[in-house]
Amino acid sequence: MALRTPPLRGRHEEVGGSFTDFGGWEMPVEFAGIRTEHEAVREAVGIFDVSHMGEIEVGGPDATTLMQRLTTNDVTALSPGDSQYACITDEDGVILDDTVVYRRPDEGETPTYLFVPNAGHEDWMVERWTDHRDEWGLDATVDDRTEEYAMFAVQGPDAVEHVREATENGSEVASLSRFTATTATLAGADCLVARTGYTGEDGFELVVPWDDAADVWDAFDGVEPCGLGARDTLRLEAGLLLSGQDFQHEENPRTPYEAGIGFTVKLDTEFVGRDALEAQKEQGVDEKLVGIRLVDRGIPRHGYDVTDTDGEVVGTVTSGTMSPTLDEPIGLAYVPTDLASPETRLRVVVRDRPKKAVVEPLPFYER
């Protein structure tokens, strides 16, 4: 099957971008190099094309009820322009996906939500939303907007000034607090601008009409273009999860409590998986996601075994890299809770050789 392409695929190729298959999309993985792009975001500013992310809009009289029953956070806490991180779980409380839910600032008479599933999940999530809507007899619309919007992320300590200068209502945009959004005119295009991101830095995510993608991208001329390679090293330093690696509902089924994002679960709301998660919270989890740092030379990679100091396999690395900021090999791994405390000594098996490692608090990096 042919890969889907973002609207600026050709533009990225012209400036030397290399590409990878990510969730069925052909996306830029790097331009000037992962370390260069990573450092630009940590020290100044970078722009990412993340148009592979899904966008699904939910509206109508029962939109709030539908969103509340299918996400783990409390949607009723959102005012227009607010957003929140949430999980989508099955009856057993297993994470199917994680998402950011926006209550649109430009909604009409009833609340309208835009939520962002991970790349390649939008068909699955539209089916899940419409099936449950029909089963529960709710009056709500569910529309896949993924190929109507491009999505860019402008991230880094200088992001505020760049986005302020590029938008007509720059002062309003610059005053947004974390996890709030507004509408803004940017290069003549009506955009949703949210103070969110996936790098551990300050910054914004821009939801842009597909046909205006080039004009908006060009408004950030001079900002370092960054690919998904730098996005991965940045998010790992910040201890942020990657769907398909740090949780995967079939191959590595995990609950929010195991994955360290129990803060997204509001047990005083009714949602699919609530009862299972309440029971797990009362009983405690058997395994937890932890940060690990290799003491010996080597790099932890996805799928590598984790052992105790006696050599018994106790877990698996889900993500790993050589941290450009810390210049140390770091990773994430699920281990038994009695081995999850910081400073616990472990081993990571790198090319059949056990390497000394230690449990580290998350995040590895915090601005």
Secondary structure, 3 states (H helix, E strand, C coil): CCCECCCCHHHHHHCCCEEEEECCEEEEEECCCHHHHHHHHHHCCEEEECCCCCCEEEECCCHHHHHHHHCCCCHHHCCCCEEEEEEEECCCCCEEEEEEEEECCCCCCCCCEEEECCCCCHHHHHHHHHHHHHHHCCCCEEEECCCCEEEEEEECCCHHHHHHHHECCHHHHHCCCCCEEEEEEECCEEEEEECCCCCCCCEEEEEEEHHHHHHHHHCCCCCEEECHHHHHHHHHHCCCCCECCCEECCCECCCCCCCCCHHHCCCCCCCCCHHHHHHHHHHCCCEEEEEEEECCCCCCCCCCEEECCCCCEEEEEEEEEECCCCCCEEEEEEEEHHHCCCCCEEEEEECCEEEEEEEECCCCCCC
